Amino acid sequence: MALADYIYTKPRIETERLVLRPMTVSDVPDLREWMPDKAIYKYWGKGAGRTEKNPELMFEKDEKPTKSFHLGVAIKDSDKVIGDIWVYLIENDRMASVALRLGGAYHSLGYGTEALGAMTRFCFENTELQRLQTQVNTDNAASCRVLEKCGYTREGLVRQGKMVNTWCDYYIYGILASDMP
């Protein structure tokens, strides 16, 4: 398989407790529970936007074909969407950025590690991607732990750089396909 195989049909990735899957309008009640919460944007690089405050807006326009993924993180037993994960800024089908956020009620339960680990494995086993990377505010110790548990390496520090819309110190984390066990 290749990234091109996922332009129109996004993957469904199952783990022991989670399903990473495309979101639908039926997920709006779940999204309303956590997306507008200001606390989850503390280290996100920007506050909740119009779409996060009104998740139904995500489904008003047809999704454009793209190699990028934006999947919901759902609890397998209930299909409740508790977060979302992205693979985006894909360069030459070789390198991409990854981002993950979970509703506050689902922090510190291992869901972040499970979701990121599954997405990382999926990308390296089912696409031609060779590198995934992300930026993390240096104050976000929990996200640093999740990345490190998933095998990502802290590759550098950017001092007072722009992370999305926020000027802050942030780490660059990366992982290569060859780093996977």
Secondary structure, 3 states (H helix, E strand, C coil): CCHHHHCCCCCCEECCCEEEECCCHHHHHHHHHHCCCHHHHCCCCCCCCHHHHCHHHHHCCCCCCCCCEEEEEEECCCCCEEEEEEEEEEECCCEEEEEEEECHHHCCCCHHHHHHHHHHHHHHHHCCCCEEEEEEECCCHHHHHHHHHCCCEEEEEEEEEEECCEEEEEEEEEEEHHHCC
